[in-house]
Amino acid sequence: MHLITSIEQLENLYQPPASTSLEKEVTRLNPVYRRWIEQSPFFALASTGRQGLDCSPRGDVKGELLQIIDDQTLAIPDRRGNNRIDTLRNIVEDPRVGLLFMIPGINECLRVNGKAQLTTNPQWTTKFEMNGKLPTCVILVTIEAVYFQCARALMRSDFWNPNLFLTQGQVPTAGEMTKAASPTFDAISYDQTLLSRQKKTLY
């Protein structure tokens, strides 16, 4: 009886959004939104396909995360990862993507919605050479909507408060999480070599 099953029900629960919440959305990058993205070293990339939803972290040295080609186009290198290529599979099947950009120490986030395609054209991959290595492909995003998300979520979580940062021993390790899904996995050996292996295979 308490399930919300219609848009009308949903809208009746909330006050209309403030005009600024609607006015801040634009269909292309303006100079201010462009400056914001240029300062970001990290974003989460959401996609969907036949296998379901996916949201993957994307991070790099500031200035290397992506290139803004014009006010409606982003070029993003697909840096080395675990080769599951969940996001890339989704993009091939359904080009719709959502990107959420974050900047360390800043409570606002910036959201970009659009459509993506993948390319291996050297015209694009060579733009992102790092340590002599090229990305396997580049994600080209055509922007359809861009707006900033207010600070309340990160303020409530006190996300950037260093006094709340956890140490490695306070959360499960990568090896422990893998072993939880695959009981015969050697978590101890995996964790002992993980950091050095990651540093060697960033690009």
N, C-alpha and C positions, 0 to 999 in steps of 0.2 A: 504493500500500500504506500510505502514511502519512496519507491523507485521513481526516478524522473524519466519519463518516456516520451516527452515531447518538448520541442523548442519553446512552446508557449508556457509550459510548466516551469521550465528553466528560467526564462526571462522574467516570470512573475516573482521569482525568488530574489532577484537582484534589482538594485536601482540602475537606471540608465547610466552608461559610462559618461564621465566628464568629457566635455568637448575636446579638451587637449589630448585625451587618450585616443581620439579618432584622428585629430588633426596632425599628430606627430607621424602618422604613417604616410609614406610617399612611395612612388613606384620606381624610383631610381635614387642613386646616391646623390645627396646634396653635399656641398663642401664640408659641412660640419660632420655629417655621418661618415664621410670619407676619412676625415682626420681621426675619428674614433677607431675605425677599423685598422688604420695604419699603425696604431699604437698597441694593437692586440697581438699577443703571442699564442693565443689559444681560442679554439671554438669547438663546439659539439655539432656534429653533422647528422641530422635525422633523415631517414629515407624509408621507403616502403616498397614491397615487391611481393611476389607470390609466396615467398617463404615467411613473410610477415614484416614487422617493423624492425628498424635498426637505428641505433644512435651511437656514433663512434667519436672518440676524442681525436682532435687534430691539433698538434702543437709544433712550434718551431721557434727558432731565433726570431726576434722581432725584425720584420722586414723581409723574412724568408718564408713566412707562413703562406703567403699568396701574393698575387699581383692584381692590382685594380687596373683592368685594361681600359675601361671607360666607365661612365656613371651607371651602366647597366650590366656590366660584365666582370666577373671575377675568374681568375685562373688559379687553380689550387693544385700543387703537386701531390701525387699520391706517394708519400714517403714509405719507406720500408716498414712492414708490420708483420702480422702473423700469417698472412696469405689466406685467411678465410675469405677475404674479399666480399663480405656480406653487403657492405654499402655499395660497392661497385656493381655487384649482381643486381641489386635493387634499381640502381640508376639505369642500367640497360633495359630493365623491364618497365620501370615507371620513373620518369625524369623528375618528379616532384621532390624537392628537398627543402629542409629548414636548417638554418645555421644560427647558432647562438654564440656570439662573441663575448669573451670576458677579458678584463684587464686586471692584473693583480692589484689589490688594494682599493679597487673601485667597485661600488655596490650596484651601479647600473649595469645592464647587459644590453647588447644590440642584437636584434633579430633580423635575419634576412630570409625571405621565402622566395623560391624561384624554381626554375627548371634546369637540370644539369645534363651534360653529355660528356663522354669520355673520348680522349684523343691520344694517339701515340705520335702525332706529327712532331718531328724534330723542331719545328718552328716554336713549339710550346715546351717540349721537354728540356731543351737546351737552356731555356730561361731559368731553370731551377737546378742547375748543376751544383752539387755540394760535395766537397772533398773528392772531386773527380768522378762522382757518381750521379747518374740521372734518375729521376723518378720513372717508374715503369709506364705510367700514363699521367695525364693531367685532366683534372675535372674542370670543365668550363660551366660556370653558373650564370644563367641569365636572370637578373633580378626582376622580381615582380612586385615585391613589397619589402620595405625596410622601415623599422621603427625601433625605438629604445624601450626596454623593459624597465619599470621603476625599480627602486632599490629595496623595496620592502622584504622580499624573500631573503636576500643576503643579509639585510639588517637583522631580521628575526633570527637567522642562524648564527649571527656574529661570525660570519664565514672567514674573515681575514684576521681575526684576533689570534695572535701568536700564542697567547696563553692557553688556547683551546686546541692547538696543534697536537696530534697524537704521534707517538713514536712507533717505530717498526714493531716493537714487541707488544703493542696494545691492540693491534689488528691482525687478522690472519695474513700470512705471507702469500705470495703468488703460488709457491709450492704447496702450501696447506690447502689453498682453495682448489688447486688442480687435483690434489689427492682426495678431497671431499667428493669430487665427481668421479674419480678413477682410483679406487682404493689401492691398487698395486703400484701406483706412481711413487717414485723415489723423490719425495718432497725435500728432504734434507740436502741431497746432492744438487738438486735443481736450484734451491735457494742459495747455496754456497757459491755458485758460479754465475748467478743471474745478473748481478750488477755489472760485472766485467763484460759479460756477453752482450748485455744491452748497450753498453758504451761503445763496443766495437761494431755494432750493427745498427747504429742510429740512421745511417744513410745507405 
